[in-house]
Amino acid sequence: MSHPQITITPEQEAVLQEGLVRAWQPLMQMREQLRAGIPALRTAARLDEALRQNATATPPQ
């Protein structure tokens, strides 16, 4: 099955490129923020697990 050929002008290409950059930059910023938060999430998960283990190991008073 053949697809119709689409031709875009250099101006249209520039507008598309600009739109991609505008959309991509916030995504990359979010990615970096998520990566920066991973160690804190891991620490919170370890703390949560330690508290759970302590709660099950210590009988209520």
C-alpha positions in Angstrom: 0.0 0.0 0.0 1.6 3.3 -1.0 1.2 6.5 0.9 0.6 9.8 -0.8 3.7 12.0 -0.9 3.5 15.0 1.4 5.5 18.1 0.7 6.1 20.9 3.2 7.7 24.2 2.7 10.8 25.3 4.5 8.6 27.7 6.5 6.2 24.9 7.5 9.2 22.8 8.5 10.6 25.6 10.7 7.2 26.0 12.4 7.0 22.2 13.0 10.5 22.2 14.4 9.8 25.1 16.7 6.7 23.3 18.0 8.6 20.2 18.6 11.3 22.1 20.6 8.6 23.8 22.7 7.0 20.5 23.5 10.3 18.6 24.1 11.9 21.1 26.5 9.3 20.8 29.3 9.4 17.0 28.9 13.2 17.0 29.4 12.8 19.3 32.4 10.3 16.9 33.9 12.6 14.0 33.3 15.4 15.7 35.1 13.2 16.6 38.0 12.0 13.0 38.3 15.6 11.7 38.1 16.6 14.2 40.8 13.7 12.9 43.0 14.5 9.2 42.7 17.0 9.1 45.6 14.5 10.8 47.9 11.8 8.3 46.9 14.2 5.4 47.6 15.0 6.8 51.0 11.3 7.2 51.8 10.6 3.7 50.6 13.4 2.3 52.9 12.1 4.3 55.8 8.5 3.1 55.2 9.7 -0.5 55.1 11.7 -0.1 58.3 8.7 1.5 60.1 6.5 -1.4 58.9 8.9 -4.0 60.1 9.3 -2.2 63.4 5.5 -2.0 63.8 5.1 -5.7 63.3 8.1 -6.7 65.5 7.0 -4.5 68.4 3.9 -5.7 70.2 1.4 -2.9 71.1 1.7 -1.6 74.7 
